[in-house]
Amino acid sequence: MPTDAQGVYEAYAPGIEYAAENGLLTYIPIFHPWSIHRIDARAGQVKLLVDEAQKMMEVVSCIQVYEQVLEDRSLAIGMPPV
C-alpha cells in the first residue's frame, strides 16, 4: 500500500500508459477524499498523475467525455447505450 504521493503515482501511472497506448477512451482512477488527504494534504499524488496524463492524452471532465460520445456514438461501441 503506497504511503506517499510518489508511491501512489507509481501504482497508478501504468494505467495511464496502458490507456494511452491502447487508445482507450478514458482512464478514471478513483480516490476517496480522505485517502488523498491521508497520503498528502496538498494532493501531490493527484498533481503527479494529472501531469503525467497530460503528456500522453487529453485530460477532460466526465461531462466532456459524455458530450464526445453523444457527438460520435462509435466511441461507445461495445458498451450499453448512453
PyMOL commands that place a pseudoatom at each C-alpha (Angstrom):
pseudoatom trace, name=CA, resn=MET, resi=1, chain=A, elem=C, hetatm=0, pos=[0.000, 0.000, 0.000]
pseudoatom trace, name=CA, resn=PRO, resi=2, chain=A, elem=C, hetatm=0, pos=[1.532, 3.350, -1.005]
pseudoatom trace, name=CA, resn=THR, resi=3, chain=A, elem=C, hetatm=0, pos=[2.372, 5.673, 1.845]
pseudoatom trace, name=CA, resn=ASP, resi=4, chain=A, elem=C, hetatm=0, pos=[3.381, 8.803, -0.063]
pseudoatom trace, name=CA, resn=ALA, resi=5, chain=A, elem=C, hetatm=0, pos=[2.443, 10.761, -3.197]
pseudoatom trace, name=CA, resn=GLN, resi=6, chain=A, elem=C, hetatm=0, pos=[5.229, 9.172, -5.260]
pseudoatom trace, name=CA, resn=GLY, resi=7, chain=A, elem=C, hetatm=0, pos=[4.096, 5.686, -4.256]
pseudoatom trace, name=CA, resn=VAL, resi=8, chain=A, elem=C, hetatm=0, pos=[0.506, 6.400, -5.330]
pseudoatom trace, name=CA, resn=TYR, resi=9, chain=A, elem=C, hetatm=0, pos=[1.817, 7.821, -8.601]
pseudoatom trace, name=CA, resn=GLU, resi=10, chain=A, elem=C, hetatm=0, pos=[3.900, 4.689, -9.236]
pseudoatom trace, name=CA, resn=ALA, resi=11, chain=A, elem=C, hetatm=0, pos=[0.879, 2.463, -8.557]
pseudoatom trace, name=CA, resn=TYR, resi=12, chain=A, elem=C, hetatm=0, pos=[-1.486, 4.345, -10.909]
pseudoatom trace, name=CA, resn=ALA, resi=13, chain=A, elem=C, hetatm=0, pos=[0.806, 5.682, -13.669]
pseudoatom trace, name=CA, resn=PRO, resi=14, chain=A, elem=C, hetatm=0, pos=[0.919, 2.318, -15.516]
pseudoatom trace, name=CA, resn=GLY, resi=15, chain=A, elem=C, hetatm=0, pos=[-2.851, 2.644, -16.014]
pseudoatom trace, name=CA, resn=ILE, resi=16, chain=A, elem=C, hetatm=0, pos=[-2.332, 5.982, -17.747]
pseudoatom trace, name=CA, resn=GLU, resi=17, chain=A, elem=C, hetatm=0, pos=[0.303, 4.466, -20.008]
pseudoatom trace, name=CA, resn=TYR, resi=18, chain=A, elem=C, hetatm=0, pos=[-1.911, 1.461, -20.788]
pseudoatom trace, name=CA, resn=ALA, resi=19, chain=A, elem=C, hetatm=0, pos=[-4.903, 3.660, -21.656]
pseudoatom trace, name=CA, resn=ALA, resi=20, chain=A, elem=C, hetatm=0, pos=[-2.800, 5.892, -23.912]
pseudoatom trace, name=CA, resn=GLU, resi=21, chain=A, elem=C, hetatm=0, pos=[-1.030, 3.003, -25.667]
pseudoatom trace, name=CA, resn=ASN, resi=22, chain=A, elem=C, hetatm=0, pos=[-4.285, 1.130, -26.300]
pseudoatom trace, name=CA, resn=GLY, resi=23, chain=A, elem=C, hetatm=0, pos=[-6.394, 4.084, -27.412]
pseudoatom trace, name=CA, resn=LEU, resi=24, chain=A, elem=C, hetatm=0, pos=[-8.879, 3.744, -24.579]
pseudoatom trace, name=CA, resn=LEU, resi=25, chain=A, elem=C, hetatm=0, pos=[-11.488, 6.475, -24.349]
pseudoatom trace, name=CA, resn=THR, resi=26, chain=A, elem=C, hetatm=0, pos=[-10.980, 7.001, -20.619]
pseudoatom trace, name=CA, resn=TYR, resi=27, chain=A, elem=C, hetatm=0, pos=[-8.802, 6.235, -17.648]
pseudoatom trace, name=CA, resn=ILE, resi=28, chain=A, elem=C, hetatm=0, pos=[-10.539, 7.197, -14.423]
pseudoatom trace, name=CA, resn=PRO, resi=29, chain=A, elem=C, hetatm=0, pos=[-8.704, 6.341, -11.230]
pseudoatom trace, name=CA, resn=ILE, resi=30, chain=A, elem=C, hetatm=0, pos=[-10.932, 6.676, -8.194]
pseudoatom trace, name=CA, resn=PHE, resi=31, chain=A, elem=C, hetatm=0, pos=[-9.750, 8.086, -4.877]
pseudoatom trace, name=CA, resn=HIS, resi=32, chain=A, elem=C, hetatm=0, pos=[-11.685, 8.752, -1.698]
pseudoatom trace, name=CA, resn=PRO, resi=33, chain=A, elem=C, hetatm=0, pos=[-11.067, 12.323, -0.478]
pseudoatom trace, name=CA, resn=TRP, resi=34, chain=A, elem=C, hetatm=0, pos=[-9.947, 11.020, 2.912]
pseudoatom trace, name=CA, resn=SER, resi=35, chain=A, elem=C, hetatm=0, pos=[-7.356, 8.751, 1.308]
pseudoatom trace, name=CA, resn=ILE, resi=36, chain=A, elem=C, hetatm=0, pos=[-5.940, 11.609, -0.758]
pseudoatom trace, name=CA, resn=HIS, resi=37, chain=A, elem=C, hetatm=0, pos=[-5.564, 13.716, 2.368]
pseudoatom trace, name=CA, resn=ARG, resi=38, chain=A, elem=C, hetatm=0, pos=[-4.122, 10.793, 4.359]
pseudoatom trace, name=CA, resn=ILE, resi=39, chain=A, elem=C, hetatm=0, pos=[-1.312, 10.418, 1.823]
pseudoatom trace, name=CA, resn=ASP, resi=40, chain=A, elem=C, hetatm=0, pos=[-0.682, 14.110, 1.106]
pseudoatom trace, name=CA, resn=ALA, resi=41, chain=A, elem=C, hetatm=0, pos=[-2.721, 17.041, 2.424]
pseudoatom trace, name=CA, resn=ARG, resi=42, chain=A, elem=C, hetatm=0, pos=[-1.817, 19.001, -0.724]
pseudoatom trace, name=CA, resn=ALA, resi=43, chain=A, elem=C, hetatm=0, pos=[-2.916, 16.137, -3.043]
pseudoatom trace, name=CA, resn=GLY, resi=44, chain=A, elem=C, hetatm=0, pos=[0.525, 15.816, -4.616]
pseudoatom trace, name=CA, resn=GLN, resi=45, chain=A, elem=C, hetatm=0, pos=[-0.324, 12.374, -5.977]
pseudoatom trace, name=CA, resn=VAL, resi=46, chain=A, elem=C, hetatm=0, pos=[-3.208, 13.836, -7.985]
pseudoatom trace, name=CA, resn=LYS, resi=47, chain=A, elem=C, hetatm=0, pos=[-0.947, 16.521, -9.449]
pseudoatom trace, name=CA, resn=LEU, resi=48, chain=A, elem=C, hetatm=0, pos=[1.675, 13.931, -10.403]
pseudoatom trace, name=CA, resn=LEU, resi=49, chain=A, elem=C, hetatm=0, pos=[-0.943, 11.764, -12.133]
pseudoatom trace, name=CA, resn=VAL, resi=50, chain=A, elem=C, hetatm=0, pos=[-2.611, 14.655, -13.990]
pseudoatom trace, name=CA, resn=ASP, resi=51, chain=A, elem=C, hetatm=0, pos=[0.771, 15.983, -15.125]
pseudoatom trace, name=CA, resn=GLU, resi=52, chain=A, elem=C, hetatm=0, pos=[1.689, 12.520, -16.441]
pseudoatom trace, name=CA, resn=ALA, resi=53, chain=A, elem=C, hetatm=0, pos=[-1.655, 12.067, -18.185]
pseudoatom trace, name=CA, resn=GLN, resi=54, chain=A, elem=C, hetatm=0, pos=[-1.363, 15.446, -19.913]
pseudoatom trace, name=CA, resn=LYS, resi=55, chain=A, elem=C, hetatm=0, pos=[1.865, 14.250, -21.555]
pseudoatom trace, name=CA, resn=MET, resi=56, chain=A, elem=C, hetatm=0, pos=[0.045, 11.358, -23.255]
pseudoatom trace, name=CA, resn=MET, resi=57, chain=A, elem=C, hetatm=0, pos=[-3.606, 12.254, -23.678]
pseudoatom trace, name=CA, resn=GLU, resi=58, chain=A, elem=C, hetatm=0, pos=[-6.180, 14.974, -23.412]
pseudoatom trace, name=CA, resn=VAL, resi=59, chain=A, elem=C, hetatm=0, pos=[-7.433, 15.477, -19.858]
pseudoatom trace, name=CA, resn=VAL, resi=60, chain=A, elem=C, hetatm=0, pos=[-11.147, 16.281, -19.797]
pseudoatom trace, name=CA, resn=SER, resi=61, chain=A, elem=C, hetatm=0, pos=[-14.105, 16.188, -17.433]
pseudoatom trace, name=CA, resn=CYS, resi=62, chain=A, elem=C, hetatm=0, pos=[-16.680, 13.385, -17.366]
pseudoatom trace, name=CA, resn=ILE, resi=63, chain=A, elem=C, hetatm=0, pos=[-19.177, 15.787, -18.961]
pseudoatom trace, name=CA, resn=GLN, resi=64, chain=A, elem=C, hetatm=0, pos=[-16.767, 16.356, -21.849]
pseudoatom trace, name=CA, resn=VAL, resi=65, chain=A, elem=C, hetatm=0, pos=[-16.428, 12.585, -22.385]
pseudoatom trace, name=CA, resn=TYR, resi=66, chain=A, elem=C, hetatm=0, pos=[-20.227, 12.273, -22.348]
pseudoatom trace, name=CA, resn=GLU, resi=67, chain=A, elem=C, hetatm=0, pos=[-20.502, 15.055, -24.934]
pseudoatom trace, name=CA, resn=GLN, resi=68, chain=A, elem=C, hetatm=0, pos=[-17.845, 13.394, -27.121]
pseudoatom trace, name=CA, resn=VAL, resi=69, chain=A, elem=C, hetatm=0, pos=[-19.767, 10.105, -27.049]
pseudoatom trace, name=CA, resn=LEU, resi=70, chain=A, elem=C, hetatm=0, pos=[-23.052, 11.862, -27.852]
pseudoatom trace, name=CA, resn=GLU, resi=71, chain=A, elem=C, hetatm=0, pos=[-21.362, 13.504, -30.813]
pseudoatom trace, name=CA, resn=ASP, resi=72, chain=A, elem=C, hetatm=0, pos=[-19.696, 10.289, -32.011]
pseudoatom trace, name=CA, resn=ARG, resi=73, chain=A, elem=C, hetatm=0, pos=[-21.602, 7.172, -30.931]
pseudoatom trace, name=CA, resn=SER, resi=74, chain=A, elem=C, hetatm=0, pos=[-18.864, 4.944, -32.381]
pseudoatom trace, name=CA, resn=LEU, resi=75, chain=A, elem=C, hetatm=0, pos=[-16.820, 5.826, -29.283]
pseudoatom trace, name=CA, resn=ALA, resi=76, chain=A, elem=C, hetatm=0, pos=[-19.299, 3.766, -27.242]
pseudoatom trace, name=CA, resn=ILE, resi=77, chain=A, elem=C, hetatm=0, pos=[-19.032, 0.593, -29.365]
pseudoatom trace, name=CA, resn=GLY, resi=78, chain=A, elem=C, hetatm=0, pos=[-19.350, -2.483, -27.203]
pseudoatom trace, name=CA, resn=MET, resi=79, chain=A, elem=C, hetatm=0, pos=[-20.908, -0.525, -24.376]
pseudoatom trace, name=CA, resn=PRO, resi=80, chain=A, elem=C, hetatm=0, pos=[-24.530, -0.132, -23.342]
pseudoatom trace, name=CA, resn=PRO, resi=81, chain=A, elem=C, hetatm=0, pos=[-26.338, 2.853, -24.866]
pseudoatom trace, name=CA, resn=VAL, resi=82, chain=A, elem=C, hetatm=0, pos=[-25.590, 6.123, -23.115]
for i in range(1, 82): cmd.bond("trace and resi %d" % i, "trace and resi %d" % (i + 1))
show_as sticks, trace
zoom trace
